[in-house]
């Protein structure tokens, strides 16, 4: 539990960056601070780990007054991820990951084990631990920045616009990763963003700020349904507001049954199944229908020419959504990533249970994003079709 009561920050000259905000944050919640530039969201975040000292008010973490803790010790107990990543260029990835555990005087064995555990969590090979930051892409470096904040097993993780400088696809991938890690590990994440779509996608609760004050603090659905005032309504944007229509369906409402092949089968088996089912992509599953990857026609042709096994040719880097994901988010992601289909997995992110494709979204795209529209009178209006083709990015 993190409790913020009447917290203020006044700078010399009388400028109030934060004005008497009060919030209750439960353990394991994902909270997003959002607002216009100068709203006080980053100041509020940085007062939690005392990188900025408050002028008045109180922050307690699990009942302990943060102002009475040693600030250095406090920061070692709170993970922190920033937009600039902040990896030490002269240190290996392993050394970067275990930086705080080293300060906490963990044993070498424990540090090594933690580094291997964390790099596996972000789907990077263990061999990357011996590389230097300059040898990784921006997105890979940001993954390391995220897991470094988890290395010392802190219960609270602060994130200050960590994905703002990344391209849209890398950003989308890392959003999914952060949400998955937060749910899997049960940590409390407090996230500053200027992107309302990002806040809606990630947060359990959103704190909308303006001029240093909290304007509304509630769940994404409640904020979208019941904006507190005109400022919130305008900040959200009319296109996101929910006006008592069924546009927050889950992907379960739109998914179809995927075509699969077991990892023990051959490429010729895959060809036979694809020919029978008339598809150009097939998903590879293992025991208990666990999703392992996928194959397309080009993969299979190349594998047959080179006399490779199916398991060697499948593509393992595959974007997926959970069955409880909002359809609205999934539609947006399909268009943004320009993919033809997205597999749906269970809540443990393992078992393949469905497939959302561009084709089976056509009939529901208006209802899921824009709501029901009146049918135009004959010869009076034309509604152009939604283009779900390759030009949508």
N, C-alpha and C positions, 0 to 999 in steps of 0.2 A: 504494500500500500504506500502510495506517495501522495502526501497532502500538501496543497499550496493554499495559504490563507493570507489574504490582504497583502499580497506581494507587490511592491512598488520599486521602481528604479528612477531616481531623479538625478540628472547630470548637472554639473556646475552651470549656473545661469538659469536654473529652474526648469529646463526641458524635461518633461515627464515621458520617458520611453515606455514604462509600464505603470499602470495606475490601478492599484488595489485589486489584483486579480485573485480569484479563489477557485480552485479545482480539486476534485478528488479523483485520483487515478488508481484503479484496482490493479493488483498484481496480475501480470499476464495480459494486460490490455495493450492494444496498439492505438496510440493517440497521435493525431495529426494537428499541428498548429498551422494555420493558414491565414493569410491576410495580405493586404496591399503592402507595397514597399513602405517601411517606416511604421508598420502597425505594432511593432514590439514583439513579434513572434520569436525572432532569433535571440533577442535580449532575454525573454522569458525562459527559453531553453537553456541558455548559458548560465542563468542564475541557479539552475538546478545543481550543476556541478561546481558552482562558485568560480567559474571562469570570469563571471561578472558578479560582483558583490551587490546584494540587494540594499536598498536604502531603508526599507522597512518591510514588515511582514515576516512570515515564517514558512519554511519548507521542512517537512518531516518525512523521513524515509524509514518505513517499518517502525514508526514511533520515535525515531531518533532525530533530534533537531540538527539539521545539516550545518547550521551556523556555528555549532559547538564542536564540530568535527575538524580535524586537521585537513585543510583543503587539498593537500597533496594526497593524503590517504583516501579522502573522499573520491577524488578523480580516478584513483586506481580501482575503486569499487564500482565505477560507472563507465560503461563503454561509450566511446565517442567516435562518430564517423562524420567527416566533413567532405565538402564537394571536391576539395583539392587532394583528397585521398591521404596525403601525408606519409607515404611510405618512405623509409630511409633508403636513399639510393645506394649507399655503400654497404648495406646489409642484404643478406640473402632473404628470400621469401620466408624461410623458416625463422630466421632471426627477427624479421619484422613481425611475424605472427605472435611469437612468444616474448615480445618486448616487455609487456607488463608482467607476465609470469616470472620473467628474469628478475625484475625489480622486487617481486614478492618472494624471491629466493626459492623458487621451485627447483626440484632436482632435475638434472639433465634428462633422465629417463621419462619423467612426467612431462617435461616440455616437448620432447620428441614425440611422445604419444599424442599429446594434444594437437601438435602441428599436423600430424598425419590424419587425425580424426577430422579436423576442421577443413583441410584442403579437400578431403573426400566429400564433405558436406556441400561444397560449392562446385562439384563435378570437374575439378581440375586434377590432372595426374600428379601422383606423389613426387615424380621427378622434378616438378616445378619448385619444390621446396629448396632446391640447391641453386635455382636461378636468381637473377637480380631483377628488380622492378623494371629496368629499361628493356628487358627481354620479353616482357609481357605487354599485351595490348591494353588500352585504356579500360576496357570492360573487365579484363582479367585482373588488372590492378585494383579496380574497385571491389571486385569479389574478395580479394585479399584484405582490403580495407574493412569490409563488413565482418569477415570472420575474425580479424584481429581484435575487433571490439568484443568478440565473444570468448576470446582465449582465456581470460582470467575468471571466467564463469560468473561474470557480474549479472545481477538480476535486472538492472536498468541499463538500457542502451539508448543514447541520444544520437540523433542523425540530423545534421543540418544541411538540407538540400543536397543529399549525397549524389544524386543522379543528374543534377541540373546541366552539367557540361557534356553529357553523353548523347550520342545519336539516338533517335527514337526507338529503334529496335533493341539496341543494347540496354537502353533505359527500361523498356518494357520487360525484358528478360530479367533484369536485376530486381525490378519491383516484385515479380513473381517469386524470385529466390528469397528476398527479404521476408515476404509474407509467409512463405513455406517454413523458413527457419524460425520465425517468431512463433508460429503455431506449434512446430515440432518441439521447440525447446522451452516454451512457456515463459519466455522473457517479457518484460515490460519494455515496449519500444515507444519512444517519443520522437516524433518525426516532423521537421519543419519543411514546408513546401509552399510554392506559389501556384501549384497546378491543382485545380479542383478535381480533375479526373483522377489524378494520382491519389489525392486524399480519399476520395470515394472508394477507390479500388482497394486501398490498403487498410484504412483505419476502422477500428471498432467505434471510435468516437472522434468527432472533428471539433476543434476549438477555433472558431472564426474570430479574428481580432481586428480592431481598427482603432487607431490613435491610442494604443496602449491599453485598451480595454477589451474584455471578452464580450462579444456581441451575442454569440450563441455557442453552446457547448452541448452536443447531443450526438446520437447515432447518425450515420449518413442518411438512412431512410427517413428518419424524423426531420432532419434538416431539409431534405428534398421535398418532403410532404408539407411540412409546417415551418417555412422560413420565418424567423422572429420578426423581421421588419423589411422595409423596402431595400435597405442596404444589403442584407443577406440575399434577398430575392435577386437583386441586380448582380451581386457578386457571383452567385451560383450560375446565373444565366438561364433564360427561359427554356432553352432546349433541354436542360437537365431536370427541371422541376417535374415532380410526379403529380399529376392531377387526377388521382383516383382512377387510374387505368392500369391494366395489367402489363406494365412494361418492365417489371423487375423479375421476370421469370428466370428460372435456372436453366442451364444448358440441357437438363434432363428432358425439358419440354420439346427440344428441337433435335435431339440426337437420333441417329439411326444405328443399326447394327454394323460394326466394321467387318471387313473381310480379313481373315487372319491366316497365318501359317505358323506352325510350331518350329522353334529353333532347331529341333532335331531332324526336320524334314530337309529335302534337297531343293536346289534351285528349279529343277524340273517339276517338282511338286508345286512350287509356287507358281510356275508358268501355267500349269494345268488348272489350278484354282482361279487364277486371274482370268484365264480364257473363259472358264465356265461362268464366273460371276461378272465378267465384262467390266473389269476395273483396271486402272493403270498403276495403282499403288496398293501394296499389301502390307499389313502390320505383322511384325514378328513378335510372338509371345513365348514365354517359358512356362515353368510350372505354375499352377494356379492362375493361368491366364495373365501372368505378369507381363506388362509391356516392356519390350527390350529395344525395339527400333522399327524401322520400316524399309521397304524395298520399292523402287520404281522400275520401270521397264529398262532404263539405261543401266541401272545397277545389275539387273539380272543378265542382260546381254553381255556386259563386261565380264561378269563372273563366269558365264558359260564359256566364253572365249578363252579365259585364263584358267579354266578348270578349277575354280575356287569353290569353297563350301559356302552355303547360305549364310552362316554365322559371320563369315569373313567379309561379306559384301553389304550387310545391312548397315543403314545409317543410324547411328545411336543418338545423335544430337537431335532430339525431337521435342517440339513445343507441345505441351499438353495442358488441359484444364481439368479441375476437379468437378465432380458431379454437382456440387452445391454452388458452383460459380454462377454469377449473374449472366444471363444471356446477353444483356446490354454490353457488358465488358468484353465478352467473347466476340461479339460482332465487331466491335471497335478494333479488337486485336487482329482479327482475321483480315480486316481491310488494311490496317496499318502495316502488318507484316507481309501482306500480299501472298498468303498461303492459301492453298486450295481446300485444306481440311485440317481439323484439329482433333486429336483423340481425346476422349473423356475417360478419366480414371476415377477410382474410388477415393474416399477421403484420406486414405493412407498413401495416395499417389503411386500406387503399384499396379493394381488390377485394371486391365482394359475393359471398359463396360459399354462404350459407345463412341460415336464419331459425329462431329458437327462439320458439315461441308458448306461451301458457298452455295451450292445448288439447293440444299434443303433449307437455306435461310431466306430464299427469295420470297416465299409466301408469307413469312412472318416478320420481315425486316421493318415494315411500316409500323406494325403493332408493337414490336419490341423496342423501337427507338423513338418513333414519333407519335405513337398512339393511333387510334382509329381516326380516319379522316372521312368526312362526308363524301358520298359518291357525287361526282359532278353531274350537273344536269346534261342531258344529251345535247351535243353540238354546242355546249356552252363553255366547256373547259377540257383541257387535256392534261392528264398527269403522265409525265414521262417516266419510263421504267427506271428502276434503280440499277445502275451499272456496277456489277460485282466483279468486273473483269480486272485485267492486270494494271489498268491505269489508276486504280484506287490504291493509294499508298498512305 
